[in-house]
Amino acid sequence: MEPERPVTMQTSTEPLTQQEASGRLRDLLWTLPQPLWALGATFAVAAAISADWVHADLLVSIVMLCPIPLILLAERIAPRRRDWLLRRPEFLEDAFWVGCAYLIWFPIYSEYYDTPISDAFAALRDASAIPMTLAPTSALGLIGAAFLALFASEFVYYWLHRLQHRTRFFWRMHATHHHITKMSAARADRTHPLEFAALNLGPAVVLALLGASGEVVAVFTAFRISNVYLNHCNLPLRSGLYGWLFTTPEWHSLHHSLEREESDRNFGCTVILWDRVFGTFSGKPDAARVGNGTGEALSILTQLTLPFRSDRVIERL
């Protein structure tokens, strides 16, 4: 009887084809734009503030406004999905929501939450046994403090966001944002004013408790806003190493899926770490279809009145 031959594992030693190598290189290159832009904007704001080069509010405003037209142009040149390319009426609708965010919701938030609520929590901090203040002056110190505030505030945001998906009362406010049927950068601002106030309460409280200076808030805002616009874009950006900590278009487009099981994943707006920690992360890179309910686009009036409509009406939309 012949002795048994040892079982050997066969491994493929075939070299990558030119097409495969090109695809991998392309994927690698598409991991770079998001961290370069978001982290670059953060460093630019921190460096400008520490060197007293330009007023922080002005620079943050530039960082917040400039990416939108640039990303929209990039979406036309290299879209992630051609069926997500916007038509003219959709551009005009997005312009309405962006205008509301910058002309109405942001000022309301700034005037209301920065005064009574943040002052109240600042008073609690000052009365505590271990009062804390985040007010560095160096560029690296500002960046470190901003990211400390970011991870803390995103922890609060994560749980508020999960609550919105679990209860009909809070979902009414959040549904406007989920009724987008295509992903595009300007759609990050499609947020009902009631939700805008509720979700920004977390950062306001955390920043107040941490005693974050105005300069730290400026750096914090630069990163958060830069990342949020890219998370909603229609570009073939890949997550790479950056996606282990921060939310990317791959992770966030799945959150906008028409399928409820997929939509109840990847709750992090800017930070994906808390989804990984608490078991709601999904690495599925795409949603077959985005939207909510019937998946049909809603008028601006319907979106604004969603929180005030009956359960029966909401279930039919």
Backbone hydrogen bonds in HBPLUS format (Angstrom, degrees):
<---DONOR---> <-ACCEPTOR-->    atom                        ^
c    i                          cat <-CA-CA->   ^        H-A-AA   ^      H-
h    n   atom  resd res      DA  || num        DHA   H-A  angle D-A-AA Bond
n    s   type  num  typ     dist DA aas  dist angle  dist       angle   num
A0021-ALA N   A0017-THR O   2.92 MM   4  6.16 167.5  1.94 159.2 162.3     1
A0022-SER N   A0018-GLN O   2.92 MM   4  6.00 154.3  1.99 140.5 148.1     2
A0023-GLY N   A0019-GLN O   2.92 MM   4  6.12 149.9  2.01 141.8 150.1     3
A0024-ARG N   A0020-GLU O   2.96 MM   4  6.25 156.2  2.02 150.8 156.4     4
A0025-LEU N   A0021-ALA O   3.01 MM   4  6.21 158.6  2.06 147.3 153.2     5
A0026-ARG N   A0022-SER O   2.91 MM   4  6.09 155.5  1.97 144.5 151.6     6
A0027-ASP N   A0023-GLY O   2.94 MM   4  6.18 158.2  1.98 146.8 152.4     7
A0028-LEU N   A0024-ARG O   2.95 MM   4  6.16 155.7  2.01 144.8 151.5     8
A0029-LEU N   A0025-LEU O   2.93 MM   4  6.20 159.6  1.97 151.1 156.1     9
A0030-TRP N   A0026-ARG O   3.03 MM   4  6.27 146.2  2.14 145.4 154.5    10
A0031-THR N   A0028-LEU O   3.08 MM   3  5.36 159.0  2.12 106.8 113.3    11
A0032-LEU N   A0029-LEU O   3.22 MM   3  5.64 162.6  2.25 110.7 116.0    12
A0238-ARG N   A0030-TRP O   3.04 MM 208  5.46 165.4  2.07 112.8 116.6    13
A0036-LEU N   A0032-LEU O   3.05 MM   4  5.99 162.0  2.08 164.1 169.7    14
A0037-TRP N   A0033-PRO O   2.90 MM   4  5.95 160.0  1.94 150.6 155.6    15
A0038-ALA N   A0034-GLN O   2.90 MM   4  5.95 168.6  1.91 163.4 164.0    16
A0039-LEU N   A0035-PRO O   2.91 MM   4  5.45 149.8  2.00 132.3 142.0    17
A0040-GLY N   A0036-LEU O   2.94 MM   4  5.37 135.5  2.14 118.8 132.1    18
A0041-ALA N   A0037-TRP O   2.83 MM   4  5.89 160.4  1.86 148.8 153.2    19
A0042-THR N   A0038-ALA O   3.11 MM   4  6.27 154.1  2.18 139.1 146.4    20
A0043-PHE N   A0039-LEU O   2.93 MM   4  6.17 162.1  1.97 149.5 153.4    21
A0044-ALA N   A0040-GLY O   2.90 MM   4  6.06 157.7  1.95 148.2 155.0    22
A0045-VAL N   A0041-ALA O   3.04 MM   4  6.21 162.0  2.07 149.0 152.6    23
A0046-ALA N   A0042-THR O   3.05 MM   4  6.24 164.6  2.07 148.7 153.4    24
A0047-ALA N   A0043-PHE O   2.80 MM   4  5.91 164.4  1.82 153.5 157.9    25
A0048-ALA N   A0044-ALA O   2.94 MM   4  6.00 159.4  1.98 144.5 150.6    26
A0049-ILE N   A0045-VAL O   3.00 MM   4  6.14 156.0  2.06 147.3 153.5    27
A0050-SER N   A0046-ALA O   2.98 MM   4  6.15 168.4  1.99 151.0 154.4    28
A0051-ALA N   A0047-ALA O   3.02 MM   4  6.08 147.1  2.13 143.9 152.2    29
A0053-TRP N   A0048-ALA O   2.81 MM   5  4.89 160.3  1.85 150.8 154.0    30
A0052-ASP N   A0049-ILE O   3.04 MM   3  4.91 154.5  2.11 100.0 107.9    31
A0059-LEU N   A0055-HIS O   3.15 MM   4  6.46 165.2  2.17 159.1 162.8    32
A0060-VAL N   A0056-ALA O   2.93 MM   4  6.10 164.6  1.95 158.2 162.6    33
A0061-SER N   A0057-ASP O   2.99 MM   4  6.09 153.4  2.06 141.8 149.3    34
A0062-ILE N   A0058-LEU O   3.06 MM   4  6.37 151.8  2.14 146.2 153.5    35
A0063-VAL N   A0059-LEU O   2.94 MM   4  6.23 161.3  1.98 150.4 155.5    36
A0064-MET N   A0060-VAL O   2.85 MM   4  6.04 144.1  1.98 145.8 155.8    37
A0065-LEU N   A0061-SER O   2.98 MM   4  6.11 152.9  2.06 146.9 153.1    38
A0066-CYS N   A0062-ILE O   2.95 MM   4  5.73 168.3  1.96 152.9 156.8    39
A0071-ILE N   A0067-PRO O   2.78 MM   4  5.81 163.7  1.80 161.1 164.5    40
A0072-LEU N   A0068-ILE O   2.96 MM   4  6.10 163.9  1.99 156.1 161.0    41
A0073-LEU N   A0069-PRO O   3.00 MM   4  6.13 151.9  2.08 142.2 149.0    42
A0074-ALA N   A0070-LEU O   3.01 MM   4  6.27 157.1  2.06 143.3 149.9    43
A0075-GLU N   A0071-ILE O   2.83 MM   4  6.09 146.1  1.94 148.7 158.3    44
A0076-ARG N   A0073-LEU O   3.10 MM   3  5.31 128.9  2.38  99.7 112.5    45
A0077-ILE N   A0073-LEU O   3.25 MM   4  6.61 144.9  2.38 143.2 152.8    46
A0077-ILE N   A0074-ALA O   3.12 MM   3  5.06 121.5  2.48  93.0 107.8    47
A0078-ALA N   A0074-ALA O   2.83 MM   4  5.96 175.0  1.83 163.9 164.6    48
A0080-ARG N   A0234-ASN O   3.00 MM 154  5.19 149.9  2.10 105.9 111.5    49
A0084-TRP N   A0081-ARG O   3.11 MM   3  5.52 159.4  2.16 108.8 115.2    50
A0085-LEU N   A0082-ARG O   3.16 MM   3  5.39 167.3  2.18 109.2 112.9    51
A0090-GLU N   A0087-ARG O   2.95 MM   3  5.33 123.8  2.27 107.7 122.7    52
A0091-PHE N   A0087-ARG O   3.04 MM   4  6.45 147.4  2.15 151.7 161.9    53
A0091-PHE N   A0088-ARG O   3.05 MM   3  5.06 119.8  2.43  98.2 113.3    54
A0092-LEU N   A0088-ARG O   3.07 MM   4  6.39 160.5  2.11 157.9 162.4    55
A0093-GLU N   A0089-PRO O   3.00 MM   4  6.24 152.0  2.08 141.6 149.1    56
A0094-ASP N   A0090-GLU O   2.97 MM   4  6.17 160.0  2.01 146.2 151.4    57
A0095-ALA N   A0091-PHE O   2.89 MM   4  6.16 149.0  1.99 146.5 155.7    58
A0096-PHE N   A0092-LEU O   3.11 MM   4  6.43 143.4  2.25 140.6 149.4    59
A0096-PHE N   A0093-GLU O   3.10 MM   3  5.13 123.0  2.44  94.6 108.8    60
A0097-TRP N   A0093-GLU O   3.26 MM   4  6.71 155.0  2.33 148.1 153.1    61
A0098-VAL N   A0094-ASP O   2.92 MM   4  6.21 160.5  1.95 155.1 160.8    62
A0099-GLY N   A0095-ALA O   2.88 MM   4  5.95 160.1  1.92 144.7 150.7    63
A0100-CYS N   A0096-PHE O   2.94 MM   4  6.20 154.2  2.01 146.5 153.6    64
A0101-ALA N   A0097-TRP O   3.00 MM   4  6.20 157.7  2.05 145.3 151.0    65
A0102-TYR N   A0098-VAL O   3.10 MM   4  6.38 160.1  2.14 153.6 157.5    66
A0103-LEU N   A0099-GLY O   2.83 MM   4  5.74 151.8  1.91 149.9 158.1    67
A0104-ILE N   A0100-CYS O   2.81 MM   4  5.06 148.5  1.91 133.6 140.3    68
A0105-TRP N   A0100-CYS O   2.84 MM   5  6.14 153.7  1.91 147.3 155.6    69
A0106-PHE N   A0101-ALA O   2.88 MM   5  5.73 156.8  1.94 147.2 153.3    70
A0108-ILE N   A0104-ILE O   3.00 MM   4  6.15 162.4  2.03 155.7 161.3    71
A0109-TYR N   A0105-TRP O   2.89 MM   4  6.09 164.8  1.92 155.8 160.2    72
A0110-SER N   A0106-PHE O   2.84 MM   4  6.01 164.1  1.87 155.0 159.8    73
A0111-GLU N   A0107-PRO O   2.87 MM   4  6.00 165.4  1.89 153.1 156.3    74
A0112-TYR N   A0108-ILE O   2.86 MM   4  5.86 164.5  1.89 151.7 156.8    75
A0113-TYR N   A0109-TYR O   2.90 MM   4  5.42 140.5  2.06 134.5 146.3    76
A0118-SER N   A0113-TYR O   3.02 MM   5  6.10 156.8  2.08 161.0 168.0    77
A0119-ASP N   A0115-THR O   3.13 MM   4  5.69 147.1  2.25 134.1 143.8    78
A0120-ALA N   A0116-PRO O   3.10 MM   4  6.04 144.0  2.23 130.9 139.9    79
A0121-PHE N   A0117-ILE O   3.10 MM   4  6.47 160.1  2.15 154.8 158.9    80
A0122-ALA N   A0118-SER O   2.84 MM   4  5.98 144.2  1.97 142.5 153.6    81
A0123-ALA N   A0119-ASP O   2.94 MM   4  6.12 146.2  2.05 140.3 148.4    82
A0124-LEU N   A0120-ALA O   3.11 MM   4  6.48 151.0  2.20 141.5 149.0    83
A0125-ARG N   A0121-PHE O   2.93 MM   4  6.17 153.7  2.00 142.5 149.6    84
A0126-ASP N   A0122-ALA O   2.93 MM   4  6.18 159.8  1.97 147.1 152.3    85
A0127-ALA N   A0123-ALA O   2.99 MM   4  6.18 138.3  2.17 141.2 152.4    86
A0128-SER N   A0125-ARG O   3.09 MM   3  5.19 150.2  2.19 101.3 110.4    87
A0134-LEU N   A0211-GLY O   3.00 MM  77  5.37 150.7  2.08 100.9 110.2    88
A0213-SER N   A0134-LEU O   2.84 MM  79  6.13 145.1  1.96 172.7 162.4    89
A0142-LEU N   A0138-SER O   2.92 MM   4  6.12 155.9  1.98 149.0 155.1    90
A0143-ILE N   A0139-ALA O   3.01 MM   4  6.28 156.6  2.07 148.8 155.2    91
A0144-GLY N   A0140-LEU O   2.92 MM   4  6.10 164.9  1.94 149.2 153.4    92
A0145-ALA N   A0141-GLY O   2.93 MM   4  6.06 164.2  1.95 149.5 154.0    93
A0146-ALA N   A0142-LEU O   2.89 MM   4  5.97 153.7  1.96 142.4 150.2    94
A0147-PHE N   A0143-ILE O   3.00 MM   4  6.24 156.3  2.06 151.1 156.3    95
A0148-LEU N   A0144-GLY O   3.04 MM   4  6.23 149.9  2.13 144.9 153.4    96
A0149-ALA N   A0145-ALA O   2.99 MM   4  6.23 161.6  2.02 148.9 153.4    97
A0150-LEU N   A0146-ALA O   2.83 MM   4  6.02 144.3  1.95 138.2 149.5    98
A0151-PHE N   A0147-PHE O   3.02 MM   4  6.16 170.6  2.03 150.8 150.6    99
A0152-ALA N   A0148-LEU O   3.17 MM   4  6.30 155.6  2.23 143.7 150.8   100
A0153-SER N   A0149-ALA O   2.86 MM   4  5.96 166.2  1.88 150.7 154.8   101
A0154-GLU N   A0150-LEU O   2.85 MM   4  5.92 154.6  1.91 150.5 158.1   102
A0155-PHE N   A0151-PHE O   3.17 MM   4  6.19 133.5  2.40 129.9 140.0   103
A0155-PHE N   A0152-ALA O   3.25 MM   3  5.24 132.6  2.49  93.9 106.2   104
A0157-TYR N   A0153-SER O   2.91 MM   4  6.21 161.9  1.95 148.1 153.8   105
A0158-TYR N   A0154-GLU O   2.80 MM   4  5.80 155.7  1.85 140.4 146.6   106
A0160-LEU N   A0156-VAL O   3.07 MM   4  6.34 157.4  2.12 151.9 159.0   107
A0161-HIS N   A0157-TYR O   2.79 MM   4  5.92 158.5  1.83 156.2 162.0   108
A0162-ARG N   A0158-TYR O   3.01 MM   4  6.28 156.9  2.07 145.8 151.8   109
A0163-LEU N   A0159-TRP O   3.00 MM   4  6.13 152.4  2.08 140.1 147.7   110
A0164-GLN N   A0160-LEU O   3.03 MM   4  6.34 146.3  2.14 142.5 151.3   111
A0165-HIS N   A0161-HIS O   3.31 MM   4  6.68 143.2  2.45 142.9 151.7   112
A0165-HIS N   A0162-ARG O   3.13 MM   3  5.23 126.3  2.44  96.4 109.8   113
A0166-ARG N   A0163-LEU O   3.05 MM   3  5.04 147.2  2.16  99.8 110.0   114
A0167-THR N   A0163-LEU O   3.16 MM   4  6.25 140.3  2.33 157.3 163.1   115
A0171-TRP N   A0167-THR O   2.94 MM   4  6.03 148.2  2.05 147.2 157.5   116
A0172-ARG N   A0168-ARG O   3.13 MM   4  6.21 144.4  2.26 146.6 151.7   117
A0173-MET N   A0170-PHE O   3.19 MM   3  5.60 132.4  2.42 105.8 115.9   118
A0174-HIS N   A0170-PHE O   3.30 MM   4  6.60 154.1  2.37 143.0 150.5   119
A0174-HIS N   A0171-TRP O   2.98 MM   3  4.85 111.3  2.47  92.6 110.1   120
A0175-ALA N   A0171-TRP O   2.75 MM   4  5.65 142.4  1.89 161.5 166.1   121
A0177-HIS N   A0174-HIS O   3.07 MM   3  5.78 129.1  2.34 118.6 128.5   122
A0178-HIS N   A0175-ALA O   2.98 MM   3  5.07 124.8  2.29  99.0 114.1   123
A0179-HIS N   A0175-ALA O   3.06 MM   4  6.24 116.9  2.48 148.7 164.5   124
A0179-HIS N   A0176-THR O   3.32 MM   3  5.40 156.3  2.38 100.9 107.8   125
A0187-ARG N   A0184-SER O   3.03 MM   3  5.59 150.0  2.12 117.0 126.2   126
A0188-ALA N   A0185-ALA O   3.18 MM   3  6.05 166.0  2.20 125.2 126.9   127
A0189-ASP N   A0186-ALA O   3.25 MM   3  6.08 164.2  2.28 118.7 121.8   128
A0190-ARG N   A0187-ARG O   3.18 MM   3  5.15 166.4  2.20 103.4 107.1   129
A0191-THR N   A0189-ASP O   2.78 MM   2  5.45 124.9  2.08 113.0  95.9   130
A0195-GLU N   A0192-HIS O   2.95 MM   3  5.26 119.2  2.33 106.4 121.5   131
A0196-PHE N   A0192-HIS O   2.83 MM   4  6.11 158.5  1.87 157.9 165.3   132
A0197-ALA N   A0193-PRO O   3.09 MM   4  6.25 156.7  2.15 143.4 147.6   133
A0198-ALA N   A0194-LEU O   3.11 MM   4  6.30 159.1  2.15 140.2 146.2   134
A0199-LEU N   A0195-GLU O   2.81 MM   4  5.89 179.3  1.81 163.9 163.7   135
A0200-ASN N   A0196-PHE O   3.20 MM   4  6.08 143.8  2.34 135.1 143.9   136
A0201-LEU N   A0198-ALA O   3.22 MM   3  5.31 153.1  2.29  99.4 107.4   137
A0204-ALA N   A0200-ASN O   3.22 MM   4  6.31 160.5  2.26 142.1 148.0   138
A0205-VAL N   A0201-LEU O   2.96 MM   4  6.16 161.2  1.99 156.8 160.9   139
A0206-VAL N   A0202-GLY O   2.94 MM   4  6.14 172.9  1.95 162.4 164.5   140
A0207-LEU N   A0203-PRO O   2.83 MM   4  5.83 168.9  1.84 152.5 156.2   141
A0208-ALA N   A0204-ALA O   3.07 MM   4  6.12 149.5  2.17 136.7 145.2   142
A0209-LEU N   A0205-VAL O   2.85 MM   4  6.10 163.0  1.88 154.6 159.2   143
A0210-LEU N   A0206-VAL O   2.89 MM   4  6.07 151.8  1.97 150.5 158.2   144
A0212-ALA N   A0207-LEU O   2.99 MM   5  5.29 167.4  2.00 159.2 160.5   145
A0211-GLY N   A0208-ALA O   3.06 MM   3  5.01 145.4  2.18  96.9 107.6   146
A0217-VAL N   A0213-SER O   3.02 MM   4  6.34 159.6  2.06 152.6 158.4   147
A0218-ALA N   A0214-GLY O   3.00 MM   4  6.21 146.7  2.11 139.7 148.4   148
A0219-VAL N   A0215-GLU O   3.16 MM   4  6.48 157.0  2.21 146.9 151.4   149
A0220-PHE N   A0216-VAL O   2.88 MM   4  6.05 165.6  1.90 155.0 159.7   150
A0221-THR N   A0217-VAL O   2.84 MM   4  5.97 158.7  1.88 147.8 153.2   151
A0222-ALA N   A0218-ALA O   3.01 MM   4  6.19 152.2  2.09 142.1 149.6   152
A0223-PHE N   A0219-VAL O   3.24 MM   4  6.55 163.2  2.27 155.0 156.6   153
A0224-ARG N   A0220-PHE O   3.07 MM   4  6.21 171.7  2.08 152.9 155.5   154
A0225-ILE N   A0221-THR O   2.93 MM   4  5.85 173.3  1.94 153.3 155.6   155
A0226-SER N   A0222-ALA O   3.22 MM   4  6.09 159.0  2.27 137.1 143.5   156
A0227-ASN N   A0223-PHE O   2.98 MM   4  6.08 164.0  2.01 155.2 159.2   157
A0228-VAL N   A0224-ARG O   3.00 MM   4  6.13 155.3  2.06 146.4 153.6   158
A0229-TYR N   A0225-ILE O   3.17 MM   4  6.36 167.0  2.19 157.0 157.8   159
A0230-LEU N   A0226-SER O   3.44 MM   4  6.62 162.1  2.47 142.4 147.1   160
A0231-ASN N   A0227-ASN O   2.93 MM   4  6.14 143.9  2.07 145.5 156.2   161
A0232-HIS N   A0229-TYR O   3.28 MM   3  5.56 145.3  2.41 102.3 111.3   162
A0233-CYS N   A0230-LEU O   3.17 MM   3  5.09 162.8  2.20 104.7 110.0   163
A0243-GLY N   A0239-SER O   3.04 MM   4  4.44 141.4  2.19 115.6 119.9   164
A0243-GLY N   A0240-GLY O   3.25 MM   3  5.56 136.3  2.45 102.1 111.9   165
A0244-TRP N   A0241-LEU O   3.05 MM   3  5.59 166.5  2.07 117.2 120.6   166
A0245-LEU N   A0242-TYR O   3.30 MM   3  6.09 150.4  2.40 118.6 123.6   167
A0246-PHE N   A0242-TYR O   3.05 MM   4  6.07 171.0  2.05 160.0 160.3   168
A0272-ILE N   A0245-LEU O   2.88 MM  27  5.46 143.2  2.01 119.2 129.8   169
A0273-LEU N   A0245-LEU O   3.30 MM  28  4.92 137.4  2.49 138.0 126.6   170
A0247-THR N   A0270-THR O   2.84 MM  23  5.07 165.5  1.86 119.0 123.9   171
A0252-HIS N   A0248-THR O   2.87 MM   4  6.07 166.1  1.89 160.9 165.7   172
A0253-SER N   A0249-PRO O   2.93 MM   4  5.67 158.2  1.98 141.6 146.2   173
A0255-HIS N   A0252-HIS O   3.03 MM   3  5.01 121.2  2.39  94.3 109.3   174
A0256-HIS N   A0253-SER O   3.11 MM   3  5.16 139.1  2.29  96.1 107.6   175
A0257-SER N   A0254-LEU O   2.98 MM   3  5.09 158.6  2.03 113.3 114.8   176
A0291-GLY N   A0256-HIS O   3.00 MM  35  6.15 153.4  2.07 168.3 175.7   177
A0258-LEU N   A0289-ARG O   2.77 MM  31  5.69 155.0  1.83 154.0 147.1   178
A0262-GLU N   A0259-GLU O   3.12 MM   3  5.49 125.3  2.44 106.6 119.5   179
A0263-SER N   A0259-GLU O   2.90 MM   4  6.10 155.5  1.96 154.3 162.4   180
A0264-ASP N   A0260-ARG O   3.01 MM   4  6.13 139.9  2.17 149.8 157.4   181
A0266-ASN N   A0280-THR O   2.94 MM  14  6.01 160.2  1.98 145.1 149.8   182
A0275-ASP N   A0272-ILE O   3.10 MM   3  5.41 128.4  2.38 106.0 119.1   183
A0276-ARG N   A0272-ILE O   3.25 MM   4  6.65 153.1  2.33 150.4 158.0   184
A0276-ARG N   A0273-LEU O   3.05 MM   3  5.13 116.4  2.47  96.3 111.7   185
A0277-VAL N   A0273-LEU O   2.93 MM   4  6.26 153.4  2.00 150.6 158.7   186
A0278-PHE N   A0274-TRP O   2.95 MM   4  6.00 160.3  1.99 145.8 150.3   187
A0280-THR N   A0275-ASP O   2.96 MM   5  4.79 142.4  2.10 137.1 142.4   188
A0295-GLY N   A0292-ASN O   2.92 MM   3  5.02 157.1  1.97 129.1 125.6   189
A0303-GLN N   A0299-SER O   3.03 MM   4  6.30 160.3  2.07 151.7 157.1   190
A0304-LEU N   A0300-ILE O   2.96 MM   4  6.19 156.7  2.02 152.3 158.3   191
A0305-THR N   A0301-LEU O   3.06 MM   4  6.24 138.0  2.25 142.8 153.7   192
A0308-PHE N   A0305-THR O   3.00 MM   3  5.49 150.3  2.09 116.4 125.5   193
A0309-ARG N   A0306-LEU O   3.25 MM   3  5.39 173.2  2.25 114.0 116.0   194
A0314-ILE N   A0310-SER O   3.04 MM   4  6.33 168.9  2.06 157.2 159.9   195
A0315-GLU N   A0311-ASP O   2.97 MM   4  6.14 155.9  2.03 151.2 157.1   196
A0316-ARG N   A0313-VAL O   3.04 MM   3  5.28 140.2  2.20 103.6 115.0   197
A0317-LEU N   A0314-ILE O   3.29 MM   3  5.38 148.9  2.39 101.2 109.7   198
